[in-house]
Amino acid sequence: MFKNLMNQNALEMHIVSGFEMKQKAKKYEDQGNKVIHLELGEPDFNTPANITKAGIEAMNKGESHYAQPLGVPAFKEEIAKYVREYKGVEAQAGNVVVTPGAKPILFYTFLTFIKPGDEVIIPDPGFPIYKVLAKYMGATPVSLKATEENKFRLTLKDLEPLVTSKTKLIILSSPNNPTGSIIEQKEIEAIAEFLRDKDIIVLSDEIYDRLYFGEDKILSIASIPHMQDKTILLDGFSKAYAMTGWRLGYGIMHESIAKVFNPLIVASNSCTNTFIQYAGIEAYRGPQDEVEKMKAEFKVRRDLLVNGLNSIPHVSCVLPDGAFYAFPNFKWFGKSSDEMAAYILENAYISSLPGSTFGEDLEGYVRFSYATSRDNLNEALNRLESVLKKVKS
């Protein structure tokens, strides 16, 4: 009965999430097995103590009432300052929209700009929610493919042939989930020049840009003057500050877009938790030592995991530029991504995500999150090497 009432697009949107795989792994844990969890994109560190303290102090001061829909003014000022100094984007408080987590910025962007029949260009491999939202809105997701041969880095050459008169939104993600790849500065500049006179919105997903292992900062396309008014920059506190459960994110956009987002926020969640925004002020204003320590540890874990994977016969893995994901290639073993993820879980008790979750033509890939201890990663590599010896190509 309910199928007749539901949006058909909604019925077709199931994706294999980290939460779902974690639940599947519980079956093996209940049987007494130690499962190594490499499925969720969640730092295993606690939120830095100064940030937690700021949130508690804000509650004790009574900052637990409704906030303005677009965000606490002092927090918006702090975000704008951070974006100017760290990303080189000329933002003011009026350009800031605060949300409970970064995903609402995605959702409001699709609600505002996308209608049935439009085309949305999305990274492939890429965060699966992009495709989910495109289909939900009745639009056509167009895959912007990146290849292992090019270290999964997107280029203007990949993008240019995909742009048509139906293209209304392009999503860029750097560093990327699931590959950890970046879009190089020269390519960002080339893409910006290509889009200069085109009536297309760009959503720049920069949630992982503090977890970049190169020497220079990643170039935000929003920092290029002629792109500022047509770019929605998405960022948040979950990854770099280990604040996943706090649910705190934001978007940077033209003030006219922020005004359109305002009633959507009021209709969906009224506002973001007030005291959490004061914790966000401390996150940006306070010492950054813990962030740098976490980043350094992620880099050590990246090297440990990727070197270990590449030492296993018939497995290859590109060295990620950032984030905390590895995207190894298991194609030699002749299994689909779902089959490989299931085999690894059932035989090695390692929980991961199938590569096919993240795009087209990705059978044989699996995503591992290295947001876990070095001991767990070493144990996972030992188990993986052992069970893969039993698989025939």
N, C-alpha and C positions, 0 to 999 in steps of 0.2 A: 504493500500500500504506500509506504513512504517513498519508494523509488519514483512514483508518479508525481510526487510533490517536490522532490529535490532537484536542484540544478544539475543537469546532466554532466556539466563540466566538473562539478564537485565530486561526482561518483567516480571520475576517472583520475583522481589526483593522488592516489595512495603512493607514498614513497617509503623506502626502507630508511627509517631514522635511527640515529644512535640510541635513542631511548627504546625503540623496538628491539634492537639487537641486544641491548643490555638486559631486557626482559627475557629474551630467548636464552641468554647465558645463565639466567637464574636457575633454570632447570638443571644444569650441570653442577652449579654450586650447591643446590639442594641435595644432590647425590654425593656431596662430599669432595668435589673437585675444586682445586684452586684455579679460577678463571682469571686470566690477565686481560684487563679491559683496555682495549685500544680503539674503542668505537666512538666515544664521546669527545667532542671538541671543547673540553673543559679543563682549565689549568688545575693541577692537583695541589696548588699552593693555596694558603688562606689569604684572604684580603689583608693587605698591610694594616698593622695595628692603628696607625694614625688615622686612617680612613674610617675604620670601625668606630674608633673613639669619637670622631666628629659626628657620625651618624647618631650615636647614643646621646651625645651632648645636645644635639639638635632636638631629639625627642624630649629630653629632660627640660629643655627650654620651651616646650610646647609647640614645636614646629611639626605638628601632626594633623593640621587642618588642611582644607583644600588649598591648592596652589593655583596660580594662573594657568590656564590650559596649555600655553606654549612654554611655560617654565618659569621658575623663580628668577626675577630680574638679575640678582647678584650672580646666580649660576650661569645665566645666559651671557653676562658680561665676561665671566671667567672662561667660558667655552670660546667666545669670540677672540679673546686675548690669546688663548692657547692655539687656536686655528691660525691666527695671524703669525705667531712666533714660530710654531712648529711646522706648519704646512705651507706658509707663505700665501695664505688666502686672505684677501682683504674683507674680513667679515666684521660686522657689528652685531650688537645684541638683537636687533630686528631681523637678522638673517638666521637666527637660531630657533629651532623647534626641538624641545625636549620631549622624550617619549619613554615609556617603560620598556627598556630594551631597544635595540636598533631595528628589529623587524617591522614595527609599525611604520617607520619611514618608508620601507619598501611598499607596504600595503597601501599607505596613503598616496604614494606616487602612482601606483597602478590605478587606484580609484579615481585620481584626478586627471590623468593623462591618457588612459587606455580605454578603448571601446572595442566591441566586436568587429573583427575584420582588420584591425591594426596588426602591425608586425613589431615584435620586440626582439632585439638582438641580444642574446645572452651568452656568456662564456661557456665553453664546452671543452673540457670538464669545468663544472661550476656548481655553485651552491644550488641544490635542487629546488629551493623555494622560488627562485626566479621563474622557472618553468611552470611551477604550480600556479603562481599568480597570473602569469600570462594566459594560461588555459582557463583559469577561473573567470577571467574577464572576457573570454571569447576571442582573444587575440591569438595570433600564430607565433609561437616561439621559434626564432631562427638561430641555429647553432653557429656560434663563432668559435670555430674549432682551433685548438692548439694541439700540437703533437709532441710526443716524447722526443723525437729527433731534434726538435727546437727547444728542448727543456720546458715544454708546455708554456712558452712565452708567446703572448699574442702580439700581432703586428698589424700595421695599417694594410699591408698586403692581404692579410686574412679578412679584414673588416670591409674594405672598399667594395668588393663585388656583391656584398650582402645588402647594401643600402638601396632601398627602393622608395618610391613615392608613398608606400604604406608604412615605412619605418617611422615610428613615433618615439621610441625609447631605445637607448643603447645602454647596457649595463657593463661597466668595467670593474674588475675586482683585482686588487693588487696590494699585498700578496693574496694569492688565490686559494680558495678552499675547493678542491681537495689537494692540489698539487704543491702549494707553497710557492708557486712561480710569481714573478713580478712582470710588469710591463715596463720595459726599459724607457729611460727618459727620452731618447730620440724618437721612440715610437709614440709616446704620449704627445710629444710636440707635433709629430706628423699627423696623428689622429685629430688633434685640435685644429690644425690648419685645414684638414679635409672637411671638418664639420663647421668651419667658420660661418658660411652663409646658408647653412641648412637648418630648417625648422625642426630640429630633433632635440629632445631632452636627453641628457646623459645622467645616469645615476652612478656615482663613483663610490663603490663599497670599499672603505678604507679601515675596516674594523681591525685588521691585523697589521697596520702599517708601523706600529711601535715594535712589532716582533719581526723586524727585518734584519738580516745578518750581514748585509753589505755595509760599506763604510759611509756612504752618503745616504741622505734621506730619499725616500721615494717621491717622485714628482707627482703632485696632485694636479689633475687636469683642471680643477677649479682654481688653481693659482695662476692660470693663463688668462689674462684680462678679458679677452673676447669670449671666454667660455664660462665666466662666472655667472652670468644671468641665465644660462641654459643648463647649468649643472646642479644636481642635488647631491651633496656630499653626505655620506652616511658614515657614522662612527659611534663609538660607545666605550664602555668601561669593562665589559665582561672579560675580554681576553688579556689585555695588557695589565690590568689591575686586579685580575682574579676576582671579579665581581659578578660572576654569572648569575647567582641567585638574587642579587640586588635589583636586577632588571633596570638598567639605566643606559639610555642611548640618546642620540640626537641627530638632527640633520641640519646642514647649512644650505641655504637656498635664497633666491630672490625674495624680498619682502612680500611681493604680490602672491607668491606661492605659499608662503607661510600663512598668509591671511586665509587662503583657501583651506589649508590644513586645519586651521583653528576649529571650525565647526565639526570636522570629522573627529577630532580629538574629543571634543565635548560630547559627541554622540556615542563614542566608543568606550572611553575610559575616564572622562572628565578631566583628569590631569595625572601627572606622574607624582608618586609619593613624595611629599614635601621634605621630610627629614633626610631621605636618600639623596636629594639634590644638594643638601649641605655637605653630605659625605663626598659628593662629586666635586664640590668646590675644593675640599681638602685634597682630593686625589690630584687635581691639577696644580693647586697652589703649594702643596707640601713637598717634602723631599721625594726625589725620584729614585733613590737608592734601591728600593725593593724591586721596582720595575726593571731596573738594569740587571739586578741579580737574577731575576726570573728569566730574562732574555738570555743572559749568559748561560744559564743552566739548560735552557731549551736548545741552544746551539750545541752544547756538549752532547745532549741526548740525540739531536739530529744526526750528528756525525757518527755516534755509536750505532744507531739503528740503520742508517743508510749504508755505512761501511759493512755492517753485518749482513744486511740483505744482499748486497752485491757480491759478498763472498760465498753465498749459497749457490750451488750449481743451477743454472737455467733460470735464475731470478735476476732482474735488472731493476734499478731504482734511480731516478734522477735526483740529484742533490737539490733539495728545496732552497729557495732564496729566503723564505721567511715562514711565518705562522708556526704551527706545530703538527704538521701532517706530512706523511710520506705516502707516495702513490706507486707502489711497486707493481711490476709487470710479471704476471705468472702465466702468460699465454702458452708457454712451452708445455705446460702440464695438461692442456687439452680440456680444461673445465671453463664453464661460464663464470662470470663474477659471483653470481649467487651460489653456484656450486662450490667455488673455491672458498668463499667466506664460510659456508656451511661446513666444508671439510675441515678447515682450520679450527673452527669452533668445536666440532665433534671429536676431533682426534688430537688436537694440541691444546684445547681449552683456551684459545685466544679469540676474543671477541673483536670483530672488525666490521667495516662496512664494504659491501660490494661496489666495485667501481661503476657499474651500470647505473647506480643511483644518481651519478653526477653528470650523465650525458649519454650521447649516442656513440656507438662503435667503441665502447670501453670494456667489452667482455675480456675477462682475464686479468683486469686490474682490481686491486683491493686498496682501500684507504686505511692506513694505520695512524692513530694519533699518538705522538710521543709525549703527551702531557701526563706522563707517569714516571716512576722512579727508574734510575739506571738499572737497579737490580731486576725490576720487572722486564725491562727491555732486553737485558742479557738472557734472562730465563725464556722470554718469548722467542728470541733468536735460536736458542738451543733446541727448544721444542719444535720450532718451525723446520729447522734443518733435518731433524729426526723424522718427522712425519712426511716431509716431501720426498724422502728417499723411497717411500712406499707407493708413490703415485707414478703411474705410467703416462707417457706423453700421448 
